[in-house]
Structures are given as C-alpha cells and as structure tokens.
Amino acid sequence: MPILVFCIIVSFMLYLFYKTKYFRTNRPMEKGWLSGKSAMALGSFVLFFGINQFFLELSTARIIVGVLFILFGSASVFNGFRQYKHFLPLAVEEADSYEAT
C-alpha cells in the first residue's frame, strides 16, 4: 500500500530529524524530551512496517513478524509518549531558565 510506504518513510525521516536534534542540544531536559519524540517516531516506523507486512503475500513467518513488529512498535510509541509527556514541562521550565540568564 502506497500510503503505508509513505508513512514508513516519513516516520523514519522524523526519527532521524529528532535524533539529530537530540545529539546537537546540550540541555538535559530537552534531550529527554527529544528522546521521547524520537522513540515515538521509531516506534511508528516499526508499527507501520508491521502493518505493511499484512498487505504483502501472506505466510506464517510474515504474519508472526508482522504481529511482533506491531507489538514492539506500539510499545515504543506508548513509552515514547510517556517520556515526552514527562519531560515536556521540565523542558519548558529549562528553556525559560536559559532565557532568563
């Protein structure tokens, strides 16, 4: 499916974007915030890749791999969202303190 291929490519590009920003920043709370965003992007990449497996020629191995990718991708998106939610107010507070000085 072309839409899933598009989502796979976009999520991988977002992962690279956020991971690059992660390595370029020196603020610890912003690093945690960006790490959560990159985990969500990587999880969505794996999730979309697992969903895409069901639209190809089905075999037992492909179904098992697809289900595992969906499970691991969903867990990564969930944990990345929790990390994003945890670090967002801390990153905002950190940015405000850097602007004040």
Summary of the structure (lengths in Angstrom):
residues: 101
radius of gyration: 16.5
end to end distance: 51.1
largest distance: 60.2
contacts: 313
relative contact order: 0.17
helix: 91%
strand: 0%
